[in-house]
Amino acid sequence: MKTATNRYIMPQSAQQPQSVLEVEETTPETVVRPKRTRKTKSDQRAKRQPRYAVILHNDDLNTMDFVVHSLQKVFGYNSQVALDLMARAHIEGRSQVWSGTRELAELKAEQLVACGPDPTMAMYGALPLKVSVEPITEE
């Protein structure tokens, strides 16, 4: 007849280590941490990039319809907004058609120029739209 023996098995974490570790005595090292400087609210705000405007200049050779269509194509304006911007350029000689960061303003200006001249007026010497990029002065 077999007899059962009660054995208690200790969990791994509670078992004694199999070998004795040697402990070296060391002297504490000095830790140098950088000083923290308090930032004011104005320092914490991200600096805004300066704004630039895309300026459309008056053009007597390209048709008004072509200019309106180009403004709609590049900027996604509806026909009324594009017509107002074109009319301002025609009457005042120039019109601010968009504003944003310098890189995007240059891109938008290049896209307007890339529309080329009005195909119906090319035989009369029409050139691509006259566009410039200018910084907006903060007042």
N, CA, C and O atoms as CSV, one atom per row, in Angstrom:
chain,resi,resn,atom,element,x,y,z
A,1,MET,N,N,0.831,-1.156,0.000
A,1,MET,CA,C,0.000,0.000,0.000
A,1,MET,C,C,0.887,1.235,0.000
A,1,MET,O,O,1.865,1.327,0.742
A,2,LYS,N,N,0.505,2.205,-0.879
A,2,LYS,CA,C,1.314,3.407,-0.992
A,2,LYS,C,C,0.832,4.428,0.017
A,2,LYS,O,O,-0.362,4.558,0.283
A,3,THR,N,N,1.787,5.142,0.568
A,3,THR,CA,C,1.412,6.196,1.499
A,3,THR,C,C,1.695,7.542,0.828
A,3,THR,O,O,2.708,7.707,0.147
A,4,ALA,N,N,0.824,8.462,1.022
A,4,ALA,CA,C,0.989,9.794,0.441
A,4,ALA,C,C,1.764,10.659,1.401
A,4,ALA,O,O,1.499,10.681,2.603
A,5,THR,N,N,2.691,11.346,0.871
A,5,THR,CA,C,3.443,12.261,1.723
A,5,THR,C,C,3.080,13.678,1.323
A,5,THR,O,O,2.992,14.002,0.139
A,6,ASN,N,N,2.876,14.499,2.306
A,6,ASN,CA,C,2.562,15.912,2.057
A,6,ASN,C,C,3.863,16.681,1.934
A,6,ASN,O,O,4.651,16.759,2.876
A,7,ARG,N,N,4.068,17.235,0.779
A,7,ARG,CA,C,5.255,18.057,0.554
A,7,ARG,C,C,4.788,19.455,0.198
A,7,ARG,O,O,3.857,19.629,-0.588
A,8,TYR,N,N,5.420,20.421,0.763
A,8,TYR,CA,C,5.110,21.812,0.441
A,8,TYR,C,C,6.217,22.328,-0.468
A,8,TYR,O,O,7.396,22.265,-0.120
A,9,ILE,N,N,5.833,22.833,-1.624
A,9,ILE,CA,C,6.817,23.379,-2.546
A,9,ILE,C,C,6.718,24.900,-2.466
A,9,ILE,O,O,5.653,25.483,-2.667
A,10,MET,N,N,7.848,25.522,-2.170
A,10,MET,CA,C,7.878,26.980,-2.036
A,10,MET,C,C,7.815,27.610,-3.430
A,10,MET,O,O,8.387,27.086,-4.386
A,11,PRO,N,N,7.125,28.721,-3.528
A,11,PRO,CA,C,7.121,29.422,-4.817
A,11,PRO,C,C,8.537,29.859,-5.191
A,11,PRO,O,O,9.387,30.029,-4.317
A,12,GLN,N,N,8.792,30.040,-6.492
A,12,GLN,CA,C,10.121,30.401,-6.976
A,12,GLN,C,C,10.646,31.660,-6.298
A,12,GLN,O,O,11.816,31.724,-5.921
A,13,SER,N,N,9.769,32.674,-6.141
A,13,SER,CA,C,10.234,33.941,-5.580
A,13,SER,C,C,10.636,33.813,-4.122
A,13,SER,O,O,11.434,34.618,-3.641
A,14,ALA,N,N,10.118,32.845,-3.413
A,14,ALA,CA,C,10.425,32.726,-1.988
A,14,ALA,C,C,11.587,31.794,-1.713
A,14,ALA,O,O,12.054,31.710,-0.578
A,15,GLN,N,N,12.064,31.089,-2.732
A,15,GLN,CA,C,13.156,30.149,-2.512
A,15,GLN,C,C,14.460,30.892,-2.252
A,15,GLN,O,O,14.655,32.013,-2.722
A,16,GLN,N,N,15.313,30.278,-1.528
A,16,GLN,CA,C,16.629,30.832,-1.222
A,16,GLN,C,C,17.505,30.739,-2.475
A,16,GLN,O,O,17.409,29.776,-3.235
A,17,PRO,N,N,18.349,31.735,-2.681
A,17,PRO,CA,C,19.244,31.637,-3.846
A,17,PRO,C,C,20.177,30.454,-3.675
A,17,PRO,O,O,20.540,30.074,-2.562
A,18,GLN,N,N,20.548,29.893,-4.796
A,18,GLN,CA,C,21.383,28.705,-4.759
A,18,GLN,C,C,22.824,29.031,-4.393
A,18,GLN,O,O,23.520,28.208,-3.798
A,19,SER,N,N,23.273,30.231,-4.748
A,19,SER,CA,C,24.641,30.591,-4.407
A,19,SER,C,C,24.628,31.932,-3.684
A,19,SER,O,O,23.671,32.699,-3.796
A,20,VAL,N,N,25.663,32.198,-2.967
A,20,VAL,CA,C,25.770,33.433,-2.220
A,20,VAL,C,C,26.454,34.471,-3.113
A,20,VAL,O,O,27.521,34.227,-3.676
A,21,LEU,N,N,25.816,35.619,-3.224
A,21,LEU,CA,C,26.394,36.680,-4.043
A,21,LEU,C,C,27.380,37.479,-3.213
A,21,LEU,O,O,27.161,37.740,-2.030
A,22,GLU,N,N,28.452,37.854,-3.851
A,22,GLU,CA,C,29.407,38.705,-3.173
A,22,GLU,C,C,29.013,40.149,-3.428
A,22,GLU,O,O,28.715,40.520,-4.563
A,23,VAL,N,N,29.008,40.952,-2.400
A,23,VAL,CA,C,28.632,42.351,-2.501
A,23,VAL,C,C,29.875,43.195,-2.369
A,23,VAL,O,O,30.622,43.090,-1.397
A,24,GLU,N,N,30.086,44.050,-3.383
A,24,GLU,CA,C,31.235,44.945,-3.313
A,24,GLU,C,C,30.800,46.242,-2.651
A,24,GLU,O,O,29.693,46.730,-2.880
A,25,GLU,N,N,31.651,46.774,-1.858
A,25,GLU,CA,C,31.358,48.054,-1.251
A,25,GLU,C,C,31.828,49.141,-2.200
A,25,GLU,O,O,32.960,49.120,-2.684
A,26,THR,N,N,30.931,50.103,-2.461
A,26,THR,CA,C,31.291,51.203,-3.340
A,26,THR,C,C,30.972,52.507,-2.641
A,26,THR,O,O,30.144,52.564,-1.732
A,27,THR,N,N,31.635,53.533,-3.078
A,27,THR,CA,C,31.350,54.850,-2.525
A,27,THR,C,C,30.279,55.499,-3.399
A,27,THR,O,O,30.281,55.320,-4.617
A,28,PRO,N,N,29.390,56.229,-2.803
A,28,PRO,CA,C,28.336,56.850,-3.598
A,28,PRO,C,C,28.920,57.896,-4.562
A,28,PRO,O,O,29.841,58.635,-4.215
A,29,GLU,N,N,28.363,57.937,-5.772
A,29,GLU,CA,C,28.818,58.897,-6.778
A,29,GLU,C,C,27.964,60.149,-6.690
A,29,GLU,O,O,26.792,60.095,-6.316
A,30,THR,N,N,28.562,61.268,-7.038
A,30,THR,CA,C,27.838,62.517,-7.045
A,30,THR,C,C,27.118,62.643,-8.391
A,30,THR,O,O,27.726,62.499,-9.452
A,31,VAL,N,N,25.833,62.910,-8.326
A,31,VAL,CA,C,25.041,63.067,-9.541
A,31,VAL,C,C,24.761,64.542,-9.724
A,31,VAL,O,O,24.227,65.200,-8.830
A,32,VAL,N,N,25.123,65.061,-10.891
A,32,VAL,CA,C,24.900,66.464,-11.191
A,32,VAL,C,C,23.732,66.552,-12.166
A,32,VAL,O,O,23.777,66.000,-13.265
A,33,ARG,N,N,22.711,67.238,-11.752
A,33,ARG,CA,C,21.536,67.411,-12.604
A,33,ARG,C,C,21.489,68.851,-13.081
A,33,ARG,O,O,21.842,69.768,-12.340
A,34,PRO,N,N,21.050,69.051,-14.331
A,34,PRO,CA,C,20.967,70.430,-14.825
A,34,PRO,C,C,19.909,71.209,-14.064
A,34,PRO,O,O,18.908,70.655,-13.611
A,35,LYS,N,N,20.151,72.493,-13.936
A,35,LYS,CA,C,19.190,73.339,-13.246
A,35,LYS,C,C,17.976,73.546,-14.131
A,35,LYS,O,O,18.095,73.727,-15.342
A,36,ARG,N,N,16.844,73.519,-13.529
A,36,ARG,CA,C,15.612,73.774,-14.261
A,36,ARG,C,C,15.324,75.261,-14.206
A,36,ARG,O,O,15.375,75.892,-13.150
A,37,THR,N,N,15.025,75.793,-15.358
A,37,THR,CA,C,14.649,77.200,-15.398
A,37,THR,C,C,13.156,77.282,-15.672
A,37,THR,O,O,12.609,76.537,-16.486
A,38,ARG,N,N,12.545,78.161,-15.006
A,38,ARG,CA,C,11.106,78.356,-15.193
A,38,ARG,C,C,10.881,79.172,-16.451
A,38,ARG,O,O,11.517,80.204,-16.664
A,39,LYS,N,N,9.973,78.699,-17.274
A,39,LYS,CA,C,9.639,79.437,-18.484
A,39,LYS,C,C,8.391,80.259,-18.234
A,39,LYS,O,O,7.431,79.803,-17.613
A,40,THR,N,N,8.432,81.452,-18.721
A,40,THR,CA,C,7.249,82.296,-18.591
A,40,THR,C,C,6.247,81.895,-19.670
A,40,THR,O,O,6.579,81.153,-20.595
A,41,LYS,N,N,5.040,82.384,-19.543
A,41,LYS,CA,C,4.011,82.034,-20.511
A,41,LYS,C,C,4.377,82.492,-21.910
A,41,LYS,O,O,4.065,81.818,-22.892
A,42,SER,N,N,5.036,83.636,-22.004
A,42,SER,CA,C,5.417,84.119,-23.332
A,42,SER,C,C,6.487,83.225,-23.956
A,42,SER,O,O,6.532,83.089,-25.179
A,43,ASP,N,N,7.354,82.611,-23.135
A,43,ASP,CA,C,8.364,81.698,-23.655
A,43,ASP,C,C,7.737,80.388,-24.112
A,43,ASP,O,O,8.215,79.765,-25.059
A,44,GLN,N,N,6.667,79.969,-23.442
A,44,GLN,CA,C,6.048,78.690,-23.745
A,44,GLN,C,C,5.227,78.731,-25.024
A,44,GLN,O,O,5.029,77.696,-25.660
A,45,ARG,N,N,4.747,79.906,-25.412
A,45,ARG,CA,C,3.952,80.021,-26.628
A,45,ARG,C,C,4.842,79.786,-27.845
A,45,ARG,O,O,5.976,80.261,-27.905
A,46,ALA,N,N,4.319,79.061,-28.788
A,46,ALA,CA,C,5.061,78.841,-30.021
A,46,ALA,C,C,5.080,80.135,-30.826
A,46,ALA,O,O,4.079,80.844,-30.925
A,47,LYS,N,N,6.226,80.418,-31.386
A,47,LYS,CA,C,6.319,81.628,-32.194
A,47,LYS,C,C,5.591,81.392,-33.504
A,47,LYS,O,O,5.764,80.362,-34.156
A,48,ARG,N,N,4.782,82.355,-33.873
A,48,ARG,CA,C,4.037,82.257,-35.115
A,48,ARG,C,C,4.924,82.674,-36.270
A,48,ARG,O,O,5.725,83.604,-36.166
A,49,GLN,N,N,4.762,81.968,-37.365
A,49,GLN,CA,C,5.496,82.343,-38.567
A,49,GLN,C,C,4.880,83.609,-39.142
A,49,GLN,O,O,3.669,83.808,-39.049
A,50,PRO,N,N,5.702,84.461,-39.731
A,50,PRO,CA,C,5.137,85.683,-40.318
A,50,PRO,C,C,4.211,85.349,-41.483
A,50,PRO,O,O,4.401,84.350,-42.177
A,51,ARG,N,N,3.223,86.184,-41.682
A,51,ARG,CA,C,2.232,85.972,-42.734
A,51,ARG,C,C,2.678,86.653,-44.022
A,51,ARG,O,O,3.309,87.710,-44.003
A,52,TYR,N,N,2.336,86.021,-45.135
A,52,TYR,CA,C,2.629,86.559,-46.451
A,52,TYR,C,C,1.345,86.572,-47.269
A,52,TYR,O,O,0.467,85.727,-47.098
A,53,ALA,N,N,1.260,87.553,-48.161
A,53,ALA,CA,C,0.081,87.704,-48.996
A,53,ALA,C,C,0.427,87.381,-50.443
A,53,ALA,O,O,1.514,87.700,-50.926
A,54,VAL,N,N,-0.519,86.741,-51.125
A,54,VAL,CA,C,-0.414,86.538,-52.567
A,54,VAL,C,C,-1.173,87.696,-53.205
A,54,VAL,O,O,-2.367,87.874,-52.964
A,55,ILE,N,N,-0.476,88.474,-54.015
A,55,ILE,CA,C,-1.054,89.665,-54.637
A,55,ILE,C,C,-1.243,89.397,-56.130
A,55,ILE,O,O,-0.305,89.018,-56.832
A,56,LEU,N,N,-2.462,89.600,-56.596
A,56,LEU,CA,C,-2.780,89.503,-58.020
A,56,LEU,C,C,-2.757,90.917,-58.594
A,56,LEU,O,O,-3.419,91.817,-58.077
A,57,HIS,N,N,-1.993,91.103,-59.665
A,57,HIS,CA,C,-1.875,92.418,-60.295
A,57,HIS,C,C,-2.801,92.498,-61.500
A,57,HIS,O,O,-3.138,91.484,-62.111
A,58,ASN,N,N,-3.203,93.713,-61.830
A,58,ASN,CA,C,-4.092,93.932,-62.961
A,58,ASN,C,C,-3.425,93.457,-64.253
A,58,ASN,O,O,-2.222,93.623,-64.454
A,59,ASP,N,N,-4.233,92.870,-65.109
A,59,ASP,CA,C,-3.747,92.339,-66.375
A,59,ASP,C,C,-4.775,92.699,-67.443
A,59,ASP,O,O,-5.926,92.268,-67.367
A,60,ASP,N,N,-4.367,93.487,-68.436
A,60,ASP,CA,C,-5.310,93.942,-69.449
A,60,ASP,C,C,-5.510,92.941,-70.584
A,60,ASP,O,O,-6.440,93.100,-71.375
A,61,LEU,N,N,-4.660,91.910,-70.688
A,61,LEU,CA,C,-4.793,90.984,-71.807
A,61,LEU,C,C,-5.601,89.733,-71.474
A,61,LEU,O,O,-6.415,89.297,-72.289
A,62,ASN,N,N,-5.400,89.156,-70.316
A,62,ASN,CA,C,-6.162,87.959,-69.946
A,62,ASN,C,C,-7.607,88.354,-69.646
A,62,ASN,O,O,-7.862,89.392,-69.035
A,63,THR,N,N,-8.539,87.523,-70.076
A,63,THR,CA,C,-9.951,87.855,-69.879
A,63,THR,C,C,-10.344,87.709,-68.421
A,63,THR,O,O,-9.712,86.985,-67.652
A,64,MET,N,N,-11.400,88.414,-68.064
A,64,MET,CA,C,-11.896,88.356,-66.680
A,64,MET,C,C,-12.360,86.946,-66.335
A,64,MET,O,O,-12.145,86.478,-65.217
A,65,ASP,N,N,-12.986,86.274,-67.276
A,65,ASP,CA,C,-13.441,84.895,-67.030
A,65,ASP,C,C,-12.272,83.969,-66.732
A,65,ASP,O,O,-12.366,83.109,-65.857
A,66,PHE,N,N,-11.172,84.141,-67.454
A,66,PHE,CA,C,-9.991,83.315,-67.236
A,66,PHE,C,C,-9.420,83.555,-65.838
A,66,PHE,O,O,-9.050,82.608,-65.145
A,67,VAL,N,N,-9.350,84.820,-65.427
A,67,VAL,CA,C,-8.809,85.155,-64.100
A,67,VAL,C,C,-9.695,84.563,-63.012
A,67,VAL,O,O,-9.192,83.986,-62.048
A,68,VAL,N,N,-11.012,84.703,-63.160
A,68,VAL,CA,C,-11.947,84.152,-62.171
A,68,VAL,C,C,-11.797,82.636,-62.098
A,68,VAL,O,O,-11.750,82.065,-61.009
A,69,HIS,N,N,-11.723,81.985,-63.260
A,69,HIS,CA,C,-11.581,80.524,-63.290
A,69,HIS,C,C,-10.262,80.092,-62.621
A,69,HIS,O,O,-10.229,79.100,-61.894
A,70,SER,N,N,-9.183,80.839,-62.871
A,70,SER,CA,C,-7.882,80.504,-62.263
A,70,SER,C,C,-7.935,80.631,-60.747
A,70,SER,O,O,-7.396,79.786,-60.033
A,71,LEU,N,N,-8.587,81.691,-60.246
A,71,LEU,CA,C,-8.717,81.864,-58.791
A,71,LEU,C,C,-9.540,80.734,-58.175
A,71,LEU,O,O,-9.226,80.260,-57.083
A,72,GLN,N,N,-10.580,80.308,-58.863
A,72,GLN,CA,C,-11.391,79.201,-58.367
A,72,GLN,C,C,-10.587,77.909,-58.366
A,72,GLN,O,O,-10.677,77.120,-57.426
A,73,LYS,N,N,-9.820,77.695,-59.393
A,73,LYS,CA,C,-9.042,76.460,-59.531
A,73,LYS,C,C,-7.960,76.356,-58.460
A,73,LYS,O,O,-7.808,75.307,-57.834
A,74,VAL,N,N,-7.213,77.431,-58.245
A,74,VAL,CA,C,-6.073,77.391,-57.319
A,74,VAL,C,C,-6.511,77.477,-55.859
A,74,VAL,O,O,-5.998,76.742,-55.015
A,75,PHE,N,N,-7.453,78.368,-55.556
A,75,PHE,CA,C,-7.812,78.622,-54.165
A,75,PHE,C,C,-9.123,77.968,-53.738
A,75,PHE,O,O,-9.430,77.919,-52.547
A,76,GLY,N,N,-9.893,77.469,-54.689
A,76,GLY,CA,C,-11.163,76.841,-54.345
A,76,GLY,C,C,-12.257,77.835,-53.997
A,76,GLY,O,O,-13.236,77.472,-53.344
A,77,TYR,N,N,-12.107,79.087,-54.422
A,77,TYR,CA,C,-13.112,80.108,-54.136
A,77,TYR,C,C,-14.371,79.861,-54.963
A,77,TYR,O,O,-14.316,79.293,-56.053
A,78,ASN,N,N,-15.505,80.300,-54.421
A,78,ASN,CA,C,-16.721,80.255,-55.222
A,78,ASN,C,C,-16.667,81.392,-56.239
A,78,ASN,O,O,-15.789,82.252,-56.164
A,79,SER,N,N,-17.586,81.397,-57.174
A,79,SER,CA,C,-17.519,82.364,-58.274
A,79,SER,C,C,-17.652,83.809,-57.795
A,79,SER,O,O,-17.024,84.700,-58.367
A,80,GLN,N,N,-18.450,84.060,-56.765
A,80,GLN,CA,C,-18.642,85.433,-56.288
A,80,GLN,C,C,-17.372,85.982,-55.645
A,80,GLN,O,O,-16.996,87.125,-55.906
A,81,VAL,N,N,-16.706,85.185,-54.807
A,81,VAL,CA,C,-15.461,85.626,-54.159
A,81,VAL,C,C,-14.389,85.863,-55.224
A,81,VAL,O,O,-13.689,86.875,-55.191
A,82,ALA,N,N,-14.266,84.935,-56.159
A,82,ALA,CA,C,-13.265,85.072,-57.215
A,82,ALA,C,C,-13.544,86.311,-58.071
A,82,ALA,O,O,-12.614,87.016,-58.462
A,83,LEU,N,N,-14.808,86.572,-58.359
A,83,LEU,CA,C,-15.181,87.749,-59.148
A,83,LEU,C,C,-14.838,89.044,-58.407
A,83,LEU,O,O,-14.337,89.991,-59.013
A,84,ASP,N,N,-15.106,89.087,-57.092
A,84,ASP,CA,C,-14.781,90.269,-56.285
A,84,ASP,C,C,-13.271,90.534,-56.254
A,84,ASP,O,O,-12.838,91.680,-56.377
A,85,LEU,N,N,-12.473,89.472,-56.090
A,85,LEU,CA,C,-11.020,89.632,-56.053
A,85,LEU,C,C,-10.484,90.099,-57.403
A,85,LEU,O,O,-9.594,90.947,-57.465
A,86,MET,N,N,-11.026,89.545,-58.476
A,86,MET,CA,C,-10.613,89.958,-59.817
A,86,MET,C,C,-10.974,91.422,-60.063
A,86,MET,O,O,-10.169,92.177,-60.610
A,87,ALA,N,N,-12.180,91.823,-59.661
A,87,ALA,CA,C,-12.631,93.203,-59.864
A,87,ALA,C,C,-11.760,94.186,-59.083
A,87,ALA,O,O,-11.439,95.264,-59.582
A,88,ARG,N,N,-11.378,93.817,-57.860
A,88,ARG,CA,C,-10.509,94.691,-57.062
A,88,ARG,C,C,-9.156,94.872,-57.759
A,88,ARG,O,O,-8.621,95.980,-57.804
A,89,ALA,N,N,-8.608,93.783,-58.301
A,89,ALA,CA,C,-7.340,93.891,-59.025
A,89,ALA,C,C,-7.506,94.756,-60.268
A,89,ALA,O,O,-6.605,95.522,-60.609
A,90,HIS,N,N,-8.633,94.648,-60.942
A,90,HIS,CA,C,-8.880,95.420,-62.160
A,90,HIS,C,C,-9.037,96.914,-61.855
A,90,HIS,O,O,-8.534,97.764,-62.589
A,91,ILE,N,N,-9.735,97.215,-60.772
A,91,ILE,CA,C,-10.011,98.619,-60.428
A,91,ILE,C,C,-8.828,99.277,-59.714
A,91,ILE,O,O,-8.412,100.376,-60.083
A,92,GLU,N,N,-8.287,98.605,-58.690
A,92,GLU,CA,C,-7.226,99.201,-57.870
A,92,GLU,C,C,-5.818,98.895,-58.374
A,92,GLU,O,O,-4.848,99.490,-57.906
A,93,GLY,N,N,-5.704,97.978,-59.317
A,93,GLY,CA,C,-4.391,97.615,-59.842
A,93,GLY,C,C,-3.772,96.404,-59.178
A,93,GLY,O,O,-2.841,95.804,-59.715
A,94,ARG,N,N,-4.279,96.042,-58.025
A,94,ARG,CA,C,-3.776,94.858,-57.294
A,94,ARG,C,C,-4.804,94.411,-56.279
A,94,ARG,O,O,-5.630,95.200,-55.821
A,95,SER,N,N,-4.744,93.132,-55.931
A,95,SER,CA,C,-5.692,92.578,-54.967
A,95,SER,C,C,-5.014,91.459,-54.186
A,95,SER,O,O,-4.359,90.592,-54.764
A,96,GLN,N,N,-5.181,91.490,-52.858
A,96,GLN,CA,C,-4.670,90.397,-52.032
A,96,GLN,C,C,-5.660,89.247,-52.151
A,96,GLN,O,O,-6.809,89.359,-51.722
A,97,VAL,N,N,-5.210,88.139,-52.738
A,97,VAL,CA,C,-6.124,87.026,-52.989
A,97,VAL,C,C,-5.986,85.890,-51.982
A,97,VAL,O,O,-6.846,85.012,-51.921
A,98,TRP,N,N,-4.910,85.895,-51.190
A,98,TRP,CA,C,-4.708,84.827,-50.204
A,98,TRP,C,C,-3.614,85.252,-49.250
A,98,TRP,O,O,-2.773,86.076,-49.611
A,99,SER,N,N,-3.599,84.703,-48.016
A,99,SER,CA,C,-2.502,84.945,-47.077
A,99,SER,C,C,-2.241,83.680,-46.275
A,99,SER,O,O,-3.142,82.881,-46.023
A,100,GLY,N,N,-0.980,83.519,-45.881
A,100,GLY,CA,C,-0.576,82.341,-45.110
A,100,GLY,C,C,0.929,82.366,-44.916
A,100,GLY,O,O,1.555,83.422,-45.004
A,101,THR,N,N,1.506,81.206,-44.652
A,101,THR,CA,C,2.955,81.131,-44.459
A,101,THR,C,C,3.662,81.397,-45.782
A,101,THR,O,O,3.067,81.291,-46.854
A,102,ARG,N,N,4.922,81.740,-45.686
A,102,ARG,CA,C,5.680,82.103,-46.891
A,102,ARG,C,C,5.715,80.956,-47.901
A,102,ARG,O,O,5.504,81.163,-49.096
A,103,GLU,N,N,5.982,79.753,-47.412
A,103,GLU,CA,C,6.098,78.607,-48.313
A,103,GLU,C,C,4.790,78.356,-49.063
A,103,GLU,O,O,4.793,78.121,-50.271
A,104,LEU,N,N,3.684,78.407,-48.340
A,104,LEU,CA,C,2.392,78.183,-48.998
A,104,LEU,C,C,2.026,79.331,-49.924
A,104,LEU,O,O,1.429,79.110,-50.978
A,105,ALA,N,N,2.376,80.556,-49.545
A,105,ALA,CA,C,2.092,81.701,-50.410
A,105,ALA,C,C,2.876,81.582,-51.713
A,105,ALA,O,O,2.344,81.858,-52.788
A,106,GLU,N,N,4.129,81.176,-51.619
A,106,GLU,CA,C,4.920,80.984,-52.832
A,106,GLU,C,C,4.360,79.868,-53.696
A,106,GLU,O,O,4.352,79.966,-54.923
A,107,LEU,N,N,3.895,78.811,-53.055
A,107,LEU,CA,C,3.286,77.702,-53.796
A,107,LEU,C,C,2.029,78.155,-54.521
A,107,LEU,O,O,1.846,77.849,-55.699
A,108,LYS,N,N,1.167,78.880,-53.829
A,108,LYS,CA,C,-0.074,79.366,-54.442
A,108,LYS,C,C,0.226,80.324,-55.593
A,108,LYS,O,O,-0.446,80.281,-56.623
A,109,ALA,N,N,1.218,81.180,-55.431
A,109,ALA,CA,C,1.593,82.109,-56.497
A,109,ALA,C,C,2.087,81.339,-57.721
A,109,ALA,O,O,1.732,81.668,-58.853
A,110,GLU,N,N,2.902,80.321,-57.490
A,110,GLU,CA,C,3.395,79.494,-58.596
A,110,GLU,C,C,2.250,78.766,-59.293
A,110,GLU,O,O,2.257,78.627,-60.516
A,111,GLN,N,N,1.271,78.305,-58.527
A,111,GLN,CA,C,0.129,77.618,-59.124
A,111,GLN,C,C,-0.684,78.566,-60.004
A,111,GLN,O,O,-1.171,78.166,-61.062
A,112,LEU,N,N,-0.834,79.825,-59.571
A,112,LEU,CA,C,-1.552,80.798,-60.405
A,112,LEU,C,C,-0.792,81.067,-61.701
A,112,LEU,O,O,-1.392,81.127,-62.774
A,113,VAL,N,N,0.508,81.227,-61.604
A,113,VAL,CA,C,1.318,81.470,-62.798
A,113,VAL,C,C,1.267,80.242,-63.716
A,113,VAL,O,O,1.252,80.375,-64.940
A,114,ALA,N,N,1.241,79.047,-63.114
A,114,ALA,CA,C,1.221,77.812,-63.904
A,114,ALA,C,C,-0.074,77.642,-64.700
A,114,ALA,O,O,-0.127,76.822,-65.616
A,115,CYS,N,N,-1.101,78.394,-64.369
A,115,CYS,CA,C,-2.335,78.342,-65.171
A,115,CYS,C,C,-2.075,78.864,-66.581
A,115,CYS,O,O,-2.849,78.608,-67.503
A,116,GLY,N,N,-0.973,79.599,-66.736
A,116,GLY,CA,C,-0.580,80.084,-68.054
A,116,GLY,C,C,-1.408,81.267,-68.509
A,116,GLY,O,O,-2.205,81.810,-67.743
A,117,PRO,N,N,-1.218,81.668,-69.765
A,117,PRO,CA,C,-2.021,82.768,-70.300
A,117,PRO,C,C,-3.391,82.263,-70.749
A,117,PRO,O,O,-3.593,81.065,-70.945
A,118,ASP,N,N,-4.298,83.171,-70.904
A,118,ASP,CA,C,-5.627,82.842,-71.412
A,118,ASP,C,C,-5.463,82.315,-72.844
A,118,ASP,O,O,-4.946,83.030,-73.703
A,119,PRO,N,N,-5.897,81.074,-73.114
A,119,PRO,CA,C,-5.707,80.509,-74.452
A,119,PRO,C,C,-6.377,81.330,-75.552
A,119,PRO,O,O,-5.895,81.354,-76.685
A,120,THR,N,N,-7.479,82.000,-75.232
A,120,THR,CA,C,-8.156,82.780,-76.266
A,120,THR,C,C,-7.428,84.083,-76.567
A,120,THR,O,O,-7.669,84.699,-77.604
A,121,MET,N,N,-6.543,84.507,-75.674
A,121,MET,CA,C,-5.825,85.774,-75.857
A,121,MET,C,C,-4.338,85.571,-76.144
A,121,MET,O,O,-3.595,86.547,-76.246
A,122,ALA,N,N,-3.896,84.326,-76.274
A,122,ALA,CA,C,-2.476,84.039,-76.492
A,122,ALA,C,C,-1.985,84.657,-77.796
A,122,ALA,O,O,-0.836,85.091,-77.877
A,123,MET,N,N,-2.835,84.703,-78.816
A,123,MET,CA,C,-2.411,85.265,-80.101
A,123,MET,C,C,-2.181,86.767,-80.013
A,123,MET,O,O,-1.538,87.346,-80.889
A,124,TYR,N,N,-2.694,87.402,-78.972
A,124,TYR,CA,C,-2.502,88.845,-78.784
A,124,TYR,C,C,-1.358,89.152,-77.813
A,124,TYR,O,O,-1.140,90.304,-77.438
A,125,GLY,N,N,-0.638,88.111,-77.419
A,125,GLY,CA,C,0.519,88.302,-76.554
A,125,GLY,C,C,0.224,88.207,-75.067
A,125,GLY,O,O,0.981,88.732,-74.251
A,126,ALA,N,N,-0.862,87.547,-74.705
A,126,ALA,CA,C,-1.176,87.392,-73.276
A,126,ALA,C,C,-0.104,86.557,-72.585
A,126,ALA,O,O,0.402,85.583,-73.142
A,127,LEU,N,N,0.224,86.948,-71.389
A,127,LEU,CA,C,1.215,86.244,-70.572
A,127,LEU,C,C,0.508,85.639,-69.357
A,127,LEU,O,O,-0.648,85.968,-69.090
A,128,PRO,N,N,1.193,84.753,-68.615
A,128,PRO,CA,C,0.585,84.238,-67.378
A,128,PRO,C,C,0.239,85.388,-66.431
A,128,PRO,O,O,0.781,86.487,-66.548
A,129,LEU,N,N,-0.659,85.121,-65.505
A,129,LEU,CA,C,-1.107,86.141,-64.559
A,129,LEU,C,C,0.084,86.726,-63.794
A,129,LEU,O,O,1.033,86.016,-63.461
A,130,LYS,N,N,0.016,88.009,-63.527
A,130,LYS,CA,C,1.068,88.682,-62.757
A,130,LYS,C,C,0.733,88.536,-61.283
A,130,LYS,O,O,-0.299,89.015,-60.813
A,131,VAL,N,N,1.621,87.869,-60.565
A,131,VAL,CA,C,1.385,87.570,-59.147
A,131,VAL,C,C,2.673,87.850,-58.383
A,131,VAL,O,O,3.770,87.612,-58.890
A,132,SER,N,N,2.534,88.361,-57.154
A,132,SER,CA,C,3.694,88.555,-56.286
A,132,SER,C,C,3.355,88.075,-54.879
A,132,SER,O,O,2.186,87.929,-54.520
A,133,VAL,N,N,4.404,87.833,-54.088
A,133,VAL,CA,C,4.254,87.425,-52.690
A,133,VAL,C,C,4.905,88.505,-51.840
A,133,VAL,O,O,6.072,88.840,-52.042
A,134,GLU,N,N,4.151,89.049,-50.890
A,134,GLU,CA,C,4.639,90.137,-50.055
A,134,GLU,C,C,4.361,89.848,-48.585
A,134,GLU,O,O,3.325,89.271,-48.253
A,135,PRO,N,N,5.293,90.250,-47.688
A,135,PRO,CA,C,5.028,90.062,-46.261
A,135,PRO,C,C,3.901,90.984,-45.794
A,135,PRO,O,O,3.754,92.109,-46.272
A,136,ILE,N,N,3.132,90.485,-44.870
A,136,ILE,CA,C,2.057,91.293,-44.278
A,136,ILE,C,C,2.615,91.943,-43.031
A,136,ILE,O,O,3.116,91.251,-42.144
A,137,THR,N,N,2.538,93.245,-42.949
A,137,THR,CA,C,3.066,93.942,-41.778
A,137,THR,C,C,2.045,93.877,-40.659
A,137,THR,O,O,0.864,94.166,-40.855
A,138,GLU,N,N,2.515,93.494,-39.487
A,138,GLU,CA,C,1.653,93.424,-38.298
A,138,GLU,C,C,1.521,94.825,-37.725
A,138,GLU,O,O,2.519,95.518,-37.532
A,139,GLU,N,N,0.306,95.237,-37.457
A,139,GLU,CA,C,0.101,96.578,-36.922
A,139,GLU,C,C,-0.272,96.538,-35.476
A,139,GLU,O,O,-0.483,97.584,-34.864
